[in-house]
Amino acid sequence: MMDDKKGFDCRFVLEGFTTFELGKEYEIAVGFLNPEIALENLYEGKRISLWEGKKIAVGVVKEILGGSQN
């Protein structure tokens, strides 16, 4: 996940099998490899993008949950 300046290693937290379709919107929980670093840079309403060698999606942080995200 990238904000406007930094990248944060993350994974989707999904229940069961999920298929994503191009052009649709999804609300996805994310866990971070280093949550302390990621969470001090992210906030509700922050625009983000997902990278996998290139930008593959854009979004907005909707909610930040407390505690460890791993």
C-alpha positions as CSV (number, residue, x, y, z in Angstrom):
1,M,0.0,0.0,0.0
2,M,1.3,3.5,-0.9
3,D,0.3,6.8,0.4
4,D,1.6,9.9,-1.4
5,K,5.1,9.4,-0.1
6,K,5.7,6.0,1.5
7,G,5.0,2.3,0.9
8,F,3.8,-0.2,3.5
9,D,4.0,-3.9,3.2
10,C,0.5,-5.3,3.8
11,R,-1.9,-8.2,3.2
12,F,-5.6,-8.4,2.7
13,V,-7.6,-9.9,5.6
14,L,-10.3,-11.9,3.7
15,E,-12.8,-14.5,5.0
16,G,-13.1,-17.4,2.6
17,F,-12.6,-17.2,-1.1
18,T,-13.0,-13.8,-2.7
19,T,-13.1,-12.9,-6.4
20,F,-12.4,-9.3,-7.3
21,E,-13.9,-7.9,-10.5
22,L,-12.4,-5.0,-12.5
23,G,-14.4,-1.7,-12.1
24,K,-16.1,-2.7,-8.9
25,E,-15.5,-1.1,-5.4
26,Y,-14.6,-3.2,-2.4
27,E,-14.1,-2.5,1.3
28,I,-11.1,-4.6,2.4
29,A,-9.5,-5.1,5.8
30,V,-5.7,-4.8,5.6
31,G,-3.0,-6.1,8.0
32,F,0.5,-4.5,8.0
33,L,3.9,-6.1,8.3
34,N,5.0,-3.1,10.4
35,P,1.7,-1.7,11.8
36,E,3.4,0.9,14.0
37,I,5.1,2.6,11.1
38,A,2.1,2.3,8.7
39,L,-0.5,3.5,11.3
40,E,1.5,6.6,12.2
41,N,1.3,7.7,8.6
42,L,-2.3,6.7,7.7
43,Y,-5.6,8.3,8.9
44,E,-9.3,8.1,8.0
45,G,-9.9,9.8,4.7
46,K,-6.3,9.3,3.5
47,R,-6.0,8.5,-0.2
48,I,-3.9,5.3,-0.9
49,S,-3.0,3.1,-3.8
50,L,-2.1,-0.6,-4.0
51,W,1.0,-1.6,-5.9
52,E,2.1,-4.9,-7.3
53,G,4.9,-3.8,-9.6
54,K,2.6,-1.0,-10.7
55,K,-0.5,0.7,-9.4
56,I,-3.3,-1.8,-9.4
57,A,-6.0,0.0,-7.3
58,V,-6.8,3.2,-5.6
59,G,-8.8,3.8,-2.5
60,V,-9.4,5.7,0.8
61,V,-8.8,4.7,4.4
62,K,-12.3,4.3,5.9
63,E,-11.5,3.1,9.4
64,I,-8.4,2.4,11.5
65,L,-8.8,-0.4,14.1
66,G,-6.8,-0.5,17.3
67,G,-4.3,-3.2,18.3
68,S,-2.0,-5.3,16.3
69,Q,-3.0,-5.7,12.6
70,N,-0.9,-8.8,11.9
